Amino acid sequence: MIRLLYDTTIGGVRFGQGALVELDSALEDGLIAEGDATRAINFASSGLLPQCIAQSFAPVTRSSNNSTDGVYAVLTSVPLRGGTMGPNSKLVIVTDWDVLTTGNTKTVAVDFGGSNVFGAALSGTMITFKGLAEIQNLNSLSSQKTLNGSSYQTQAVPRLATSIDTSIDVAIDFKCKWSANSAGTETITLLGYSIWHYPAL
């Protein structure tokens, strides 16, 4: 792995100054010999270590009321401060949920700047769920792709594309709903969440 000292185009792809790239050894050696790159990478001082920017395991529960159960309700909202993300950094959002086992499908979801980036429908015997979404800035402060619309695995759908301006404050909302009004008393609990920022130069 090398760190580029200048804006550099490699194989038709443009990399910004400070970008960390892993190439074949001959190409890396050539860039170092030309003075365009270095293997000297101080991860701690460069601010490239992952940072937990928000975490809570104080459970928040929504109880069914048999009238507005089919409408999303935000259980908690976390502000992402403007400028936290760089043009090539990413957020990793981990959520833990508990639900009652009934025939009524429950949907748990996460919005990023008002755009849904994660949602999972829970039904049948499922009573616990852990979700994970990765929001990656695409060499821009206002263009992202997100892996994981429903579960952290290979998917037969494209990555979710959003255009959220991360140079300003962005709300991360954790929300839930039922597929229909619930005749009985049911609960959906956001047991907790962690939000990690993986910076990049």
Secondary structure, DSSP 8 states (H G I E B T S, - for coil): -EEESS-EEETTEEE-TT-EE---HHHHHHHHHTTSEES---TTTTT-S-EEEEEE---EEEE--SSSTTS-EEEEEEEE-TTSS-TT-EEEEEEEEEE--SSS-EEEEEEETTEEEEEEEE-TT--EEEEEEEEEE-SSSS-EEEE-SSSSS--SS--EEE---TTS-EEEEEEEEESS--SS--EEEEEEEEEEEE---
